[in-house]
Amino acid sequence: MFLAREEPSTFTPSLWEVKRALKAIVEHQADECFFFAVDGLDEYDADSAEMALLAKVFKLLSSFPHVKSVLSSRPLVTFEQSFDDCPRLRLHELTRPDITAFVESSVRQYHCLQRLITKDPSATESFVQEIVDGSSGVFLWVQLVVSSLLEGLRNGDEIDDLKERLHELPTDLEALYRHMWDRIPLKYRSKASRLLRLVETATYEGGRISVLGASFAVEPDEEHVFRCPVAPLTEVEMTSRYEDARVQISSRCMGLIEVSHLNLAASSLNTGGAFNTDLYENVLDYSKFKHPHVVFIHRTISEFIASPDVRDKLRDADPDFSPTQALLRSAIYRIKTYMFQGVKPAGMPKSLEALVYYALFMAGRAESATKEAQRRLLLELDKAMTQHAREYFPEHQGHWTDCLVEQGDVGAFKNASTTLVASHNTFLSVAVRHGLVYFVRDQFTASPPATIEKEGRPLLDYALRPYTLDPKLHAFALSRRPDLVKFLLEKGCDPNDKWEDVSLWEWFLRDLICQSSNDSHFFETTPAIIHYLLQRVSIENLNVTFQGQVLQRFSKRVVSYNALGMFNAMTKDPDAFPFRPGNWLGFQAEMRGICSSMKTLQPNSTGLGPVSILEIPQPSPETPRMCTGHPEQLDKIELPIGVTREKKDKNIIRVIKSLFCNII
């Protein structure tokens, strides 16, 4: 539990640890009643031995008189044997009447089936029972099968033909999904691939995409977004797009995705942590269509699409399609065709501002996917918003990004107060803030090239402190990018520059102190950024108080058991991290190097400079606990970076060595 509190976002206990923890809780809370409801035990991805151990855990818990459990699973042999002496229900037997009613009601809806019933009632009745028997109680299977059979009805199939088609369909859901994909005609597979990949990407972490948004995203002419005027859609245009997209969704994907109608609340930036491309349907009266969104008919389809072989099939069907680029185009379409309904707001409409944030977020994902700058699309976003700003802020003289009031520019707050000062934002500064490293690099090679010079808030500060004070916008994944910080430093940005009479280095340290340690990005990115900055920070800008607090946080993390999980996360993107630790000990050495550098710089009593202190790499210890800080261990420790044997004052060396031990 202590480790989970230390880093809940990355801590993953073993089954053995879970078993011990649950047993301890139940034993020590004998006066409390516990009820465990677990759905889908069979979805635990493990071998039969570990499945049996999982069953044993629940049987152990249920042996206590104050504990009850209800578990559900497919009838796997391991669970059948493990729970053989436990009471059970076979749900597929209990749901049979409901599934029969569903199939019969589906049959009655279609004129073609009614003709077959009239022609041969007994054969039709046995056909319905075959569908029910094949479902094994799974409504989703019935829904997909009925959808497939309707294709045969449209082709004029008789009952015997439909039965043959039914017998071809697998009873396993995943096999059924594969069968349905294989039955999509080749001429439709490109569009089907686009729609399936689009919905998968758009529904990332609970997001949504509307029918209109999907229509924009799969627009065949990718250049149309640049020719589209900044003007709202007419009702005829919107209706036409909606109907065309709805028909394609129904006919191209064999029922794997569908149109779902949602009752959306009024526009708000509170997305609940999800990225919803079309939560803000402000184009005319879109509610007359009852807010149609495109969804998978079941969550297992997204899992099916995520499997490597299926993902390869989808890519092969349309290798040039990028779903993140398509969603970026869709967001820009939405911005260009935006029209606010109701009384014109005093400032920028929140729904329009939210679309801007979504577009920037998708631009970042597109950069990560393609390893390319989304320059043309982003400049088109800039042009469209410049035109909107003339309407909503006719008297504003600065760039339209100054009007993004919801972002709560943390860099524009003086001493954490709510008094705004002039940041003088630019599109480049917003791109830096949103971590669009490829776009930023591209702008510095464009004609004319970008420059680091700007009025107000220095460009580097946006990279060091991208976060907002508005928690509603935390979902938009603003985080520090070490590679972007390094690039800006190479272009001449200086951490010693002042903003509101405080150096950017000190602002950065203050921000680190306020940032939650539970933020997974904190320990993934901060060591690298400190590594880059310390090579350029001047002595006079070193703040003892703030450095000491940051040092304390890093020193604590060096001995944290869960730092190994954080190390694994860092090595997923080696280009964004300057260190190349090959193992746990190497990572600890790098962390000690950061701590040692900051601690030696903090008092600056040895006269060491900020550059020389980083010249010599820190050695790796033999074990994670080798450096204990005890006197007998001092001679086993290499000297901190920047300190040589030629230094005469052995007392100073011993003090430094003691400090080095204490940070472990």
N, C-alpha and C positions, 0 to 999 in steps of 0.2 A: 504493500500500500504506500509505503514511503516513496518507493521508486515511481509509482504511478503519479504521485503528487509532484515529484520533481519534474517529470516530463510526460504528461498524459498523452500528448499527441503522438509520441513514438513508442511508448512503453507497451510491449506485448508479452504478457506472461505466458509461461508454458502451461500445458495441461496439468502437469504435476503441481505447479504453483497455484493454479486455480483451485484444484482439488483441496489442497491444504488450507487455502484461505477460506473457502466456503465451509469446510469442516470446522475450522476454528470459529468462524462467525456463528454457525448453528449451535456449536457446543457451548459457547459463552453467552448465548442469548436464549437460554432454555425457557424463559418466561414469555418469549415472543413466538408468534406463529409465522411460518414462512410458507409461501406458495410460489412455486416455479412453473411458469408456462413457457414451453420451448417449442417453436414451430420449425419444422424442417431439420430434424437431427441428421437426416441423410445428406444434407447439403454441406456437412462438415467434411472437408476435403482431406481424407486420411486413409491409411490402409485399414484392413479389417481388425488388426490387433489394437490399433488406437481407437477405432470405433467401439470395440468391446470395452476398452478402458473408459471411454466416455459414458457408455451405458452403466458401467460399474460406479462411476461418480454419482449419477442420479439415483441408483439403487441404494448407495450408501447414505445419501442425504435423506432419502425417503424412509430409511429405517428408523429415523428419529420420530418420536410420536407427534412432535409439533411441526412437522414438515410434510407438505403434500406437493405432488408434481403432476403436471399434465404435459405429455410429450407427443409430438406428431412426427411421423416419418413414413416414407415409402416402406413396403415390407421387405427390407433387406434381410438377408439370412442372419447376419451378425445380430441385428436387433431382435429378430424373431426368436433367436436362441436366448439372448440375454434377458429378454422380458417375457419369457415363456410363462412364468408363474404370476404375471401381473394382469390385472383386469384390463380389457381393451375394447375399443370400438373400431369397426371397419367402416370408415366414413363413406367409401364408395358404394357400400350397400345402402346406407341411409340416404344418400343423395340421389339414388336411382329414380325415385318418383319425380324429383325436381328436374333432372336431366331429361327424362321422358317428356315432361311437359314443355321444356324448352325446345326440344327437337320438333315436337308436334306443332307448337306455335310457329316455329320457323317454317315448317312445311306449309302451314295454312296461309302464310304471307305471300306465297309465290303462285302465280296463275299456272305456270308450267307443271308444278307438282300437283296442283289441284286436278289438272287434266289426267295425270297418271293415276291418282287415287281413284278417280271416277272409272278409269279404264280397267284397273286391277286393284281393288281395295285390299285384298288379303296380301298380295305381294308387297304393297306399299307398307302395310303394317309390320310385316316381318323385316322390311328394310329399315324402318325406324328402330326396331328392337336391335338390329345389328349395330346401328350407330351407338345406341345406348350401351350395349355390351362392350363395344370397343373402347369406350371412353374411360373405363375403370374409375368412374367418379370424377373425372377431370373436366370441368366445364370448358376450360380453354381449348382442350383437344376437340370438343364438340363444335365450338365456335369456328375453329379453323377448318374442320372437316366440312361443315355446312357451307362455309365460304368456298371451299374447293369444289364441292358438288354442284354449287350454283353455276360454275363455269361449264360443267357438263350439261346442265339444263339449258343454258343459253345456246349450246351446240345441238340441242334436240335429242339428247340421250334418252333412252328408255330405261326402265327399272333395272334390267339386267346389265346395261351399260354402266349405270350408276353404282351397282353392286361391285362390278369389276373395278371401277375407279376407287371405291371404298376399300376394297381388299388390297389395293396397291399402297394405301396410306399407312405409314408406320404408326404404331401405338405409342412409341416413345416420343416425347415432345421434341427433343433435340433432333432426332432422326426425321421427324415430321417437318421441322424448320428447313433442314437440308433438302428434303424432298420438294418442298414448296419453292425454294430458291432454284432448284434444278428445273422446275417446270415453267419458270418465267421465260417467255420467248426471248431469243437472243437480241432481237431488235429493241426490246424494252429493258434489257439488263443494265445498260448504262444509266438510264433514268432511275431505275430501281436502286442501283448502287448509290447514286447521288442522294436519293431520299433517305435511305437507311443510314448512311454515314452522317448525313446532315442531322437527322434526329438524334443519333447517338452523341454527336458532338454538342448539339444545342441543349440536350437534357443532362449535360455534365453537372453533377452535384445538385440535382434537383431543379435544373432550369427548365424552361419551356420555349417552344417556338410556335407561333400561330400559323394558320394556313397562309395568310398574307405574307408573313415573313419568309415562309418556305418558298412561296412563289417568287419573291425577289431573289432568294438565295440560289435557286436553280434556273434563273433566267438564262436561256441559251446563249444570248448575245452578251458576253461579259463586258463589252465596251459600252453597252447601253447606259450603264450607271454614270458614265462621264458625259453622255449627251442629255441625260434626263434633266429637265429644268428644276430649279428650286421653286416648286409650286405644288399644292396639294392635289391628290388624285380626285378626279370627278367620281361621282357615284357610279356611273357607267363603267369607268375603268376599274374601280375597286371590285364591283360585282363580277366583272368579266374575269379578273385575276382570281377571285375566290372560287368561282365555278370551275375554271380550267384546272386549278390546283387540286380541288376536291376530287374531280374525276380522275386525274392522274394518280393521286394517292390511292384511290380505290382500285384502279385497274392495273397499276404497274407492280405492286409489291405483294400480290397474292394474299392480302389480308394481314400482313405482318405489322403494318402501321395503320392507324385509323384517325379519323377526325373526332376529337372529343370537345364537348362544349362546357366551358367553365363559367362560373359566376364570379367575375373579377370585381374587386373593390375599386374605389376611385384610385387614380394614379398616385403612386407614392414611391419614394426611393427606398422604402423598407422592403427589400427583396427577400428577407429571411435567410440571407446567406447564399441564395441561388442567383444564377445569371439568367434572367428571363428576357429573351430577345424581344418579345412582344407583350410584355405585361402592360405596356403603355399604348393601347390602341386608340389614338386620338385622331385618326383619319376619318373624317365625317362620322356617321353614326354606325360604327362597326358592330355595336351591340345588337343590331337587328339580326345579325348572323349568330347571336348567342355566344360570342367570343370563341370561335373555333380554333383549337390548337391541335397540332399533330403529335401523336404519342404512339409508342409501341403498345400493342394490345396487351402485353404482359412484360414484366421486368425480366423474365428469363430470356426474352429475345435480345435484350441488350447484352446479357451474358453470353449468349450464343454468338452474337456479332463480334464480341471481344476476343473470341478464340482465335489463335494465330492463323489457322488454315482458312477460316471463314473471312477473316480480315484480308488475307491475301486474295481470296476470290473477289471480294468487293473492289479492291484496288485494281485488280487485273481487268475488271469490267469497265473501268474508267480511270486509267492511271494518271491522267492530267488534272483530275478534280481534287481540289483542296477544300474540305468542309470548313476549316477555319477562315480561309479567304472568302468563301461563299457567304459565311455569316457576317464577315466584315462588310462585304458588298451590300448585304441585306440591311445592315444597320445604317449604312450611308444612304441607301434608297429611302429608308424610313425617315432619316433626317431631312433629305431633300424634299420629300413629299409630305412633311409634317404640317399639320394645321391644328392650332389649339381651339377647342370648343369652349364656348362660354365667354365670360367677361375676361378681357385681355388682362393678364397679370401685370403687376408693377415691375417685375423683373423677368429673368429667363424662366420659362415654365419648367417645373421640376421634371416632367416627363421628357422634355427635350434634352435637358441636362443629363438625365439618366441614359438616354440613347447615346450621348457623347461618351460617357464613361464605358458603356458596353462596347462601343466601337473601338475605343482605345484598348480595352481588355482583349477583345478579339484580335486586334492588331498584334498584341504581344503573343498570343497563342499562335497566330499565323507565322510570326517570325520564328518561334521555336520549332514549328513544324516544317517550315520551308528553308530555314536558315538564310532568309533573304529579307531585305527591307520592303515594306509595303508602301513604297514612296508615293506612287500615283494615287492610290486609294486614300492615303492619309492627307495628301495635299488637296484632294477633292473634298474631304471632310472639312479641312480648313477653309476652303473657298465657300462651301455651303453654309458653315456656321458664321462666317464673316457677313454673308448676306442676311442671315437670320438676325444677327446682332444689330444690323441697321434698322430692322423693324422693331425689335424689343428695346434697344438702347440707342435711339437716334442721336443722342447728345454725347455718347461715350467716345472719347478720343483714343483710348488705348486698344489693345488687342482684345478680341472677344473672350479669350480665356480668363480675363480679369473678372468676367461675369459669372464664372462657375462658383456661385456662392455656397453650394452644398458641400463642396470639397473641404470647407473649413481649413483653408491653407495653414498648416501648422507652422510654416516658416514665416507667416505674416503675423504671428501673435508675439507680442512683446512681453517677455518674462511670464509666459503662460497666461497672460491676461486675455481679455476678449477685445482688446483695442487693435483693430486692423491697421496696418501700415501699408504703404505702397510696395507691393512685390514687383509690379510691372512684368506680369507674366507674358510669355511668348509661346508660340506653338512648339518651339524647340524645347523650352523649359517644361512644358506639359509632357512632351515626349520623353524627356529625361526622367521626370517624376514617375511615369508609367513604365519605365524600364525598357523602352523601345530602342535597344542598343544598336540594332542594325540600321534603323532609320536615322539615329543620331550620327552614326559613322558616315552614312550616306550623305547627310546634309553637309558634313565637313569636306566632302569631295565634290559637292555639286558646284554649279556655276550660276551665280557667285557662291563661294563657299561660306558656310556658317562661321560665326566667330563666337568665342567664349565671352566677349564683352557684352554686357547688357546693363541697363539701368535697374536699380533696385536690388532685389535678392540675387546673389551670385548663382551662376548656373550649377556649380558643384553642390551647393546646399540642397538643391532639389533631389540630387542623387543620394546625398547622405541622410536626408530627412524627407522621404517621400510620403510618409504617413499623414493621415488626416485626423482631425479631432472629432469627426463625425463618425460614430460607430456604424451607422447605416451603410457607409461606403467601404467598410473593411472587407466586404465580400469581393471587392474588385481587385484584390490580390496585389496591392501596392507593397513593394518590398525593395530592399536595397539590392543592387546588382554590382558585385565586386568588379566584373569586367567593364561595366560602364564607368565606375569610379576610376579605374585604372586608365581607361581611354581619356577621360576628361583631364586627369592629371598630366597625361602625356601631351595633351593639347595646350597645357599651360595653366589650367585651373590651379588655384593655390589655397590650401586649407588654412593659411594664415590670413586670408582676406577677412575683412570685418563685415558683419551684417548686424545692424542695430548695436554697434560698438562692442560686439563680441565676435571672436574669431570663429570660423566655421568648424574648427576642431573642437572648440569648447561647446558649441551648439550641438555637435554630434555626440559628445560625451553626455551632455544633459539629456539628450533624447534617448540614449542607451539606458540611462538610469531609470527613466520613466517607462520604458518598454517592458512588457511582460516577458519573463523568462519562459513562459509556456508557449510563446510565439516560436514555432519551429524554425522560422527564418533567422532568429536572433543568433543562434550559435552556428548556423550553417554559413552565414555570410559575414558576420562581424569580424572574426579573426583575420580574414583576408583583407578587409577594408582597413583595419588598423595597421596591418602589415604595410599596405601601400602608403597610408597617410603618415606613419611615423618617419618615413624617409624624407618627408618634406616639412614636418612641423618644426617651427623654430622654438628655441628654448624659452623665449619670453612668453609663448602662448601655452606652455604646459601648465595646466591647472591641477594643483596637488589634490584638492578636495574631490573634484569630479573623477580624476584618474583613479584615486584610491577606491571610490565606490565601484567603478567599472572593474577594476582589478579584483576586488573582492568577489564579484559575480563570476569572473572567469576562473579565479583560483578555486572556488567551490566546485565549478564544473569539471576541473581537472581530475578530481577524485570521485566524480559521480559515476556510479556503475553504468548508468544509462547513456553515458557519453559515447559508448561503442555504437549504439543505435544511431546517434547523431552523426558519427563518423561515416557510417554506411550511407546515410542520406547525402552527405557532402560529396562522396565519391561518385554519385550518380551523374553529376555534371562536372567532370574534371576541368573543363575549359573555363568554368566560372569560378574556379577555386585555385589559387596559385600554388598551394602545397600539394605534394604528391605522397602522402603517407601511405606506406604499403601495408601497415597493420596497426593494431591498437596502440602499440608502444610508440610507433612513429607519430600517431596523432597526438598522444599525450606530450611528446617532445615538442611538437609544434605549438601546442597550447601553452606549455611552460615557457617556450620562447617568447610568445606574446606577453605573458605575464611578467617574465623577467625583464623584458625590454621596458615595459611600462613602469615596473617597480623601480628599475634603476634610473629611469628618466625622472621619476616623480620627485625625489629629493634633489637630484642632480648634484650630489655632494662630491662625486668622484671626478667631475669634470668631463664625463663622457659625452660625446655629441650624438645627435639623433641619427646620423647616417652610419657612423662607425659601429654603432651598437647593433646594427643589423647585418654587418658584413659576414660574420662567421656563423654558420648554421649550428643550432643546438644539437648536441649528441643525444641519441636515444638511450634511456636507462635499460638496465638488464631486466628489470621487472617493474610493474606499475607501482610498487611500493618500495622500491630500492632506496629512494631519498626520504628518509624519515625525519631529518632535521636534528638527529642526535649528533653529538660531537664526534663519535667514532665513525660516523658516516661521511663526514665532511671531506676527508681525503679521497673518497671514492668518486667525488663529483667533479665533473669538468667545470672550469671557470665560466661565468656568464659571458655572453658575447661582448666583445670589445675590451675585455680585460686580459692582459698578457702577463707572462712570468717576469717580464722585465720591470714591472712596477715594483718600486722599492718598499712601499708601505704595506707590509704583510697584514697589519691589523685591518686596513681597509679591505684587503682581499678576503680576509676571514669574515668580516661583516657582510660583504656582498654574498659570499657563499652561504652564510646563515640565512640571509634574506631569500636566496634562491631555494633553499630547502623549505622554508616556511610557506612558500606558495603552493607546495604540492599537497 
